[in-house]
């Protein structure tokens, strides 16, 4: 045997198998953590969007005029307008008090 090898070749094979199994386990753990992080971020974004929509609906209900909402986020750009600029039929701008 060569003096470079400290032990029989079977020891090196076992060490390679153990290192490969440890690497595979680390990869699975990393993938699981990444999946859970993505899932949590999406759930949080969904809850935030629902809360924002509820608040905006409340604002639109309380406000009697035109409400224009401009939103920019990672999903894009949105413009929403609630209310009507024209007076309602039967209502004059100059009402008697």
C-alpha positions in Angstrom: 0.0 0.0 0.0 1.0 3.5 -0.5 2.2 5.6 2.4 -0.1 8.5 1.3 -3.3 6.7 2.3 -3.8 6.5 6.0 -6.4 3.8 6.0 -8.0 1.2 3.8 -10.0 2.5 0.7 -13.3 1.4 2.3 -12.9 4.1 5.0 -12.8 6.8 2.3 -15.8 5.4 0.6 -17.8 5.5 3.9 -16.6 9.1 4.5 -17.8 10.1 1.0 -21.2 8.5 1.5 -21.6 10.3 4.9 -20.6 13.6 3.4 -23.0 13.1 0.4 -25.8 12.3 2.8 -25.0 15.4 4.9 -25.0 17.6 1.8 -28.3 16.2 0.6 -29.8 16.8 4.0 -28.5 20.3 4.1 -30.0 20.9 0.6 -33.4 19.6 1.7 -33.3 21.8 4.8 -32.4 24.8 2.8 -35.2 24.2 0.3 -37.7 23.7 3.1 -36.7 27.0 4.8 -36.9 28.8 1.5 -40.3 27.4 0.9 -41.6 28.4 4.3 -40.2 31.9 3.9 -41.9 32.4 0.6 -45.2 31.0 2.0 -45.0 33.4 5.0 -44.2 36.4 2.8 -47.1 35.6 0.5 -49.5 35.2 3.5 -48.3 38.5 5.0 -48.7 40.3 1.6 -52.2 38.9 1.3 -53.3 40.0 4.8 -51.8 43.4 4.2 -53.7 43.8 0.9 -57.0 42.7 2.5 -56.5 45.2 5.3 -55.6 48.0 2.8 -58.7 47.2 0.7 -60.9 47.3 3.8 -59.5 50.6 4.9 -60.0 52.1 1.4 -63.6 50.9 1.2 -64.2 52.6 4.6 -62.7 55.8 3.3 -64.8 55.7 0.1 -68.0 55.1 2.2 -67.3 58.1 4.5 -66.3 60.5 1.8 -69.1 62.1 -0.2 -67.1 63.4 -3.1 -64.8 61.7 -5.5 -62.1 59.5 -4.0 -59.2 58.7 -6.3 -56.6 56.2 -5.1 -53.3 55.7 -6.8 -51.3 52.7 -5.7 -47.8 51.5 -6.7 -46.3 48.3 -5.4 -44.4 45.3 -6.5 -47.5 44.0 -8.5 -47.7 47.2 -10.5 -49.6 50.5 -10.7 -53.3 50.9 -10.1 -55.6 53.9 -10.2 -59.1 53.5 -8.8 -61.8 56.3 -8.6 -64.9 56.0 -6.4 -67.8 58.4 -6.6 -69.3 60.4 -9.4 -68.2 63.8 -10.6 -71.6 64.7 -12.1 -74.3 65.8 -9.7 -77.0 63.2 -9.0 -80.3 63.7 -10.9 -82.8 65.7 -8.9 -80.1 67.5 -6.8 -79.2 71.0 -7.7 -75.8 72.5 -6.8 -77.6 75.5 -5.3 -80.0 73.9 -2.8 -82.2 76.0 -0.5 -81.3 75.7 3.1 
